[in-house]
Amino acid sequence: MAESATIYVLAAVQLKSIVRYRENLTKDRQLKVTLVHGEAEARDALADSQKRTDVFVVDNNLGNVFELVKELRTTYPRLLILLVDEEADFGMPGHADEVSVEPFKDDDLIRRIKRLTEERSLQTLRADALPPVRTFAKSLRRAGPGQTKAQAAVEAISELGYDYVAFYNVVPTTPPELTLSAQVGPHAITSMAPQKQPYDGSLIGWVTQNGQSRIVGPEDQPNHPFITQQRFGAGACVPVGVSMRFGVIFACREQPNAITQQNVMMLELVSAQLANALAKQARG
């Protein structure tokens, strides 16, 4: 039987609770756990491009948790969020994906973490059968090598209702170069698109390093010039490739707050198809 994939868990709890959370969560070898004891530490850990987080566990006693979860749901649209509320008889998740009211009874917290990740995997598999994704997969097979496939991807995403779409290729230098290699949008925009993005300090660089998708508005950091300059109201950035990072897809809409979690899931499906095609091409 194949070994289960590692689940990267970030838990934000009160300082006095860290020991029991550590003892409970680390006994399951599938979980790789990072523990913090404040909102600021949680934000720093999530923003760290060197750290991956699949599931964010937050204790309701940490303080101001509702606003924190609401903020993270917007910034990290595909992050799974599990709220722990031991003072409630039953839990209402709100902006979180799940609630545990008895986290340490019968390994309830561990079971909920695993169930969330399994449901996410099944959700992705079901969405992979959607007609737009199947159509794009066929167009990729017909596309030529390299940049032609990237151009097919940005055009397919544009047809999903985006006003500008770009693919930044990762050139494996030290540090890596992030180079614009395909785009679609109004000529006034494409003609001024930045040809390169910095590895550190840019949205493209953050997603390249972290492997996590992001939704951004004009006030968010790190960001892309087209969003900070308010040429577009909302942007989303998703990685292309997991073990081998081929690049990043960046997509924009004119209206603020016009990109949802479901929209990002579709972008990730297209990026997965593109990554698969580029990996086959690399293998010859």
RADA-V255153 format. One record per pair of residues at least 12 apart in sequence whose ideal C-beta (glycine too) atoms are under 6 Angstrom apart, sorted by the first residue. I is the first residue (numbers start at 1). GAP is how many residues later the second one is. D is the distance in whole Angstrom. If there is no record, write none. Layout:
i = {I/I}
gap = {GAP/GAP}
d = {D/D}
This chain:
i = {4/6/7/7/7/7/8/8/8/8/9/9/9/10/10/10/10/11/11/12/12/12/12/13/14/15/18/22/24/28/39/49/49/49/55/55/56/56/57/58/59/60/69/69/69/70/73/77/77/77/78/78/80/80/81/81/82/82/83/83/84/84/85/85/88/97/98/98/100/127/128/133/136/136/136/137/139/140/140/140/145/147/147/149/150/150/150/151/153/153/154/154/154/155/156/157/157/158/162/162/163/163/163/164/164/164/165/165/166/166/166/167/167/167/167/168/168/168/168/169/169/170/170/170/175/176/178/178/179/180/180/194/201/202/203/203/203/203/204/206/207/207/207/208/208/211/213/213/214/215/215/216/217/217/218/232/232/233/233/233/234/234/234/234/235/236/236/236/236/237/238/238/238/240/240/240/241/246/246/249}
gap = {26/26/23/24/47/110/24/44/45/46/22/24/46/24/35/43/46/24/46/24/30/46/50/46/47/22/17/13/80/82/29/157/160/161/25/58/23/25/25/25/25/25/12/26/27/25/22/138/184/187/135/186/17/36/15/16/16/30/13/16/16/19/14/16/13/19/14/18/12/142/141/136/20/134/137/136/13/12/133/137/136/34/35/128/17/31/32/31/117/121/13/28/30/29/114/94/113/26/89/91/89/90/91/21/25/88/19/86/14/17/84/14/15/80/82/12/36/79/80/12/78/38/75/77/24/23/19/26/17/13/15/31/21/20/19/20/21/34/44/16/30/32/41/37/40/28/25/51/23/21/44/19/17/39/12/20/22/21/22/23/19/22/24/25/17/15/23/28/31/13/29/30/33/31/34/35/34/29/32/22}
d = {5/5/6/5/5/5/5/5/5/5/5/5/5/5/5/5/5/5/4/5/4/5/6/4/6/4/5/6/5/5/6/5/4/4/5/5/6/5/5/6/5/4/6/5/5/5/5/5/4/5/5/6/5/5/4/5/5/6/4/5/5/5/6/6/5/6/5/6/5/6/6/5/4/6/6/5/5/6/6/5/6/5/6/5/4/6/4/4/6/4/5/5/5/5/6/5/6/5/4/6/6/6/5/3/5/4/5/5/6/4/5/6/4/6/6/6/5/5/5/4/5/6/5/5/4/6/4/5/6/6/5/6/6/5/5/5/5/5/5/5/5/5/5/6/6/5/4/5/5/5/5/5/6/6/5/4/6/6/5/4/5/6/5/5/5/5/5/5/6/5/5/5/5/5/5/5/4/6/5/5}
